Amino acid sequence: MAKQPQPFNQQPSQLEMQPVLQWLNTGKLAEAELAAKKLVARYPNTFILYQILGIAQDGLSKFHDAVASYTKALALQPNTPDLHFNLGIALTNVGQLEQAANNYHKAIALNPNFFEAYANLGTLLQKQGMLEEAIKSYRSALSIHADPRGHFNLGTALRDEGKLDAAITHFKSAIAMFPNYADAHNYLGECLRDQGNMEEAIKSYLDTLKLNPNHAGANYNMGEFLYLAGRFDEAVTHFERSKLDDWEERALYCTYKAEHFDTFKTKLDEIVRTHKKHDAPFLATLSTHYATNFCVENTYNFCKNSFDFVYQNSIKELAEPNSQFLKDLLNDIDNTAIEVRAQGMIINGKQSAGNLFKRPEASFRKLGELVKQEFINYKNRFAGADCELMKSFPEELEFTSSWYVRLRRGGFVDRHIHEVGWISGAVYLVLPKDKQDPLEGCFEYGLHGDNYPQKHDNFPVGIATPSVGDIVLFPSSLFHRTIPFNSNEERICIAFDLKPEGDIFRHSNY
């Protein structure tokens, strides 16, 4: 005899639910998912089964499935704050950020003391560059429940906004509450470094490494310090231990600076052979310099003819006479409380801290959007070029960083590259007019800089002569500098990097 269908509103028995809950509670998520699916087929109107499915699928990184399961659970019990919270996490993992934010807001509306929802909402807003809103959400979380992670998250947002002193206060609060918080020690070190306090910064990095000798960020930061100190072989050890971001390029850089040329060539050849794409601008800088230095073929095709990919254009809204937009930008630079970042390459000038285009001021936001349009123009102009620079041009136009540089008489920025960029650039707001030499204050780009070892002086350079309102874009692999000027004037520009593929947003782990 065929089995009679179960009534629609019938619920599974406690005996049927016991193994499902046991598997979930013991971390056997695949088993919990399979068992819950079998029960859902029999009891399709059971809220807890969809909740269990969502939790298990989330843990198994089946985020789209988790979204569907949590949504079905909420259809049965729509006023459950924990479910809205869980759905927000799953939606974030599938890139549906606006919907995720809506669910966090619903969780908070149902439970105004849901500090975890405030914290996650803050992280989401910070990831979208909405720093003011993120900071407000983090502060709400801390007002309900002060914990180390809350202070850490607020510290990261304040740092992005360029408020280093406030960020340091919250990183220290996180450490006071949880002394073994390795990420907080490391980020504290980064803020101290940005303020030019290297002695205390190094102490923080070492504190991090005492807690976790393999901490990626602290090893990377120590590697940076050691190569700046000329201790290249020690730096290689830390970069190789970090395995973070461009660690491979940094280690190779140190090998080159130490003039271990045979080792450098062996490692470079291995990278070129094993990497499917030539998509690392820093490696392109090293490979190009080596090839020029030793008069051999450049085997790394990120952008071999990089001079051909320098782009200059005028931004109409800035270049027009008596531009109100230009006045707004200069007013915000003069009057907005943005801290200064210590920068050894800048002589007679200063650089802002934080990420300027993520700040709330309308002028900075507007300029960020105009720069993104210029990136699109750049991509269209060089489309079809046979190099990885254009073949792998980032689809998502986000800024790794953005900052202003103010130079005064005798000021310049020494030759350098932007290691974490893809395309770098600057928009020019104020330029010196009283020039003894027409090249004063101009933008120079080339294949040599940063005291790389030279076998000869035959490294070509190019010059861009910008006007107020101009934008200059160039491959991040190119060295570049500002030519000093001697008049008693200012030179102000806003510089930026377009980020390469991948998410640069860092989060905390205790």
C-alpha positions, 0 to 999 in steps of 0.5 A, spaced: 500 500 500 502 506 498 504 511 504 499 516 505 502 524 504 503 527 510 499 533 512 502 540 510 502 542 517 505 536 521 512 537 524 518 532 525 518 529 531 523 530 537 526 523 535 527 525 528 530 532 529 535 529 534 540 526 529 540 532 525 541 537 531 547 532 533 550 533 527 549 540 526 552 541 533 558 537 532 560 540 526 558 535 521 555 539 516 554 535 510 551 530 514 546 535 517 544 538 511 543 531 507 538 529 513 535 536 513 533 536 506 530 529 507 526 531 513 524 538 509 521 533 503 516 530 508 515 536 512 516 542 507 512 547 512 518 546 518 521 553 520 527 550 524 529 545 518 530 551 513 534 554 519 538 548 520 539 548 512 541 555 512 546 554 517 549 548 515 550 550 507 553 557 510 558 553 514 559 549 507 560 555 503 554 554 499 552 561 500 547 561 494 543 555 497 544 558 504 540 564 502 535 560 499 534 556 505 534 562 510 529 566 505 524 560 506 525 560 514 523 567 514 517 566 510 515 562 515 517 566 521 519 573 518 520 577 525 526 573 527 532 577 528 537 572 528 535 569 521 535 576 518 542 577 521 544 570 518 541 572 511 545 578 511 551 574 512 550 569 506 547 575 502 554 579 503 558 572 501 554 572 494 555 579 493 548 582 494 550 588 499 544 592 499 540 586 500 545 584 506 544 591 509 537 591 509 537 584 513 541 587 518 537 593 518 531 589 519 535 585 525 536 591 528 529 594 528 526 587 531 532 587 536 535 594 537 540 591 542 543 586 536 550 589 537 553 584 532 548 586 527 550 593 528 558 591 527 556 587 521 553 592 518 559 597 519 563 592 516 559 592 510 558 599 509 566 600 510 567 595 505 563 599 500 567 605 502 561 609 506 566 610 512 562 615 516 556 611 516 560 605 518 563 609 523 556 610 526 554 603 526 561 601 529 559 606 535 552 604 536 555 596 537 560 599 542 555 603 546 551 596 546 556 592 548 564 594 548 568 588 546 575 588 543 573 586 536 568 592 536 574 597 538 578 594 532 573 594 527 572 602 529 579 603 529 580 600 521 574 605 519 577 611 523 584 609 519 581 609 513 578 616 514 585 618 516 584 619 523 590 616 526 590 618 533 583 616 534 584 609 530 590 608 535 586 609 541 581 604 539 586 599 537 589 600 544 582 599 547 582 592 543 589 590 546 587 592 553 581 588 553 584 582 549 592 583 550 593 577 545 589 580 539 594 579 534 591 583 529 590 589 533 597 589 535 599 589 527 594 595 525 596 599 531 603 598 528 601 600 521 598 607 524 604 608 528 608 607 522 604 612 518 605 617 523 612 616 522 613 613 529 617 607 527 620 605 533 613 604 536 611 601 530 616 596 530 615 594 537 607 593 535 610 588 529 614 584 534 608 584 539 604 581 534 609 576 532 610 574 539 603 572 539 603 569 532 610 568 529 606 566 522 602 572 522 602 574 515 601 582 516 606 583 521 611 579 517 610 583 511 610 589 515 617 587 518 619 585 511 618 592 509 621 595 515 628 591 514 628 592 506 628 600 508 633 599 513 637 595 508 637 589 511 635 585 505 636 578 506 632 578 513 627 582 509 626 576 504 625 571 510 619 575 513 616 576 506 617 569 504 613 567 511 608 572 510 605 569 503 601 576 503 599 580 497 605 581 493 610 578 498 613 574 492 615 581 488 617 584 495 622 578 496 625 578 489 626 586 490 630 585 496 634 580 492 635 585 487 637 590 491 642 586 495 645 585 488 644 577 488 643 578 481 644 570 479 639 568 484 634 574 482 634 571 475 633 564 477 627 566 481 624 571 476 625 565 470 621 561 475 616 566 476 615 567 469 615 560 467 610 558 472 605 564 472 599 563 467 599 571 467 604 576 467 599 581 472 604 583 477 606 591 476 611 590 481 614 584 478 614 588 471 618 594 474 623 589 476 624 585 470 624 591 466 630 594 470 634 588 470 633 587 462 635 594 461 640 594 466 643 587 463 641 589 456 637 582 455 630 581 453 624 583 458 621 576 459 615 579 463 609 582 459 605 586 463 607 592 459 613 592 456 612 598 452 610 602 458 611 609 456 606 608 450 601 607 456 601 614 459 595 618 458 594 625 459 587 629 459 583 635 461 577 634 466 573 640 464 569 641 471 576 643 474 579 646 468 574 651 466 575 658 468 573 660 476 571 652 477 567 652 483 569 645 483 576 646 484 575 651 489 571 646 493 576 641 493 581 646 495 577 648 501 576 641 503 583 640 503 585 646 507 579 645 512 577 638 513 581 634 519 585 629 515 591 627 518 598 627 515 602 621 513 609 621 514 612 620 507 620 619 506 620 620 499 616 627 500 621 633 500 618 640 503 611 637 502 606 633 506 601 627 504 594 626 507 593 619 511 587 615 509 583 614 503 581 621 500 575 618 495 572 614 501 571 620 505 564 623 506 566 630 503 562 631 496 568 634 492 572 628 494 566 623 492 565 627 485 572 627 483 573 619 485 567 618 480 570 623 475 577 619 475 573 612 474 570 615 468 577 617 466 579 610 467 574 607 462 576 612 457 583 610 458 581 602 457 577 604 451 583 608 448 588 602 449 583 596 448 586 591 444 593 592 446 597 585 447 599 586 454 597 584 460 595 591 463 590 591 458 588 584 457 586 583 465 584 591 466 580 591 472 573 590 471 571 593 478 574 600 478 576 601 486 581 605 489 587 601 493 588 608 496 587 616 494 591 622 497 593 629 496 600 631 496 602 639 497 609 641 496 612 648 497 618 651 495 623 646 493 619 641 494 619 634 490 617 627 490 623 622 489 622 617 484 618 611 486 613 606 484 606 604 487 607 597 488 600 595 490 597 599 484 595 597 477 594 604 474 596 610 478 595 617 477 594 624 479 589 630 478 593 637 478 589 642 482 595 648 483 601 648 479 607 653 480 607 659 475 613 662 476 618 658 473 626 659 471 626 652 468 619 650 464 620 643 467 619 645 474 614 642 477 613 637 471 611 629 472 617 625 470 616 617 469 622 612 467 625 605 468 629 607 474 629 609 481 629 607 488 636 606 488 636 600 484 643 597 482 645 600 476 650 598 471 650 604 466 646 610 466 642 609 460 635 608 463 630 613 459 625 618 462 619 621 459 616 628 461 608 630 462 607 637 463 600 638 466 596 644 467 591 645 472 585 640 471 589 635 468 589 628 469 595 623 468 594 616 468 600 611 467 602 603 469 603 602 476 610 599 474 613 606 472 618 609 476 615 617 477 617 623 480 616 630 481 621 635 478 623 640 484 620 647 483 624 654 486 618 659 486 615 661 493 608 657 491 604 651 492 603 645 488 597 641 490 595 634 486 590 628 488 594 622 487 591 615 487 591 607 485 586 603 481 586 596 485 588 590 481 583 584 481 581 581 488 579 584 495 584 588 499 579 589 505 582 586 511 578 583 517 580 581 524 581 574 527 582 574 534 
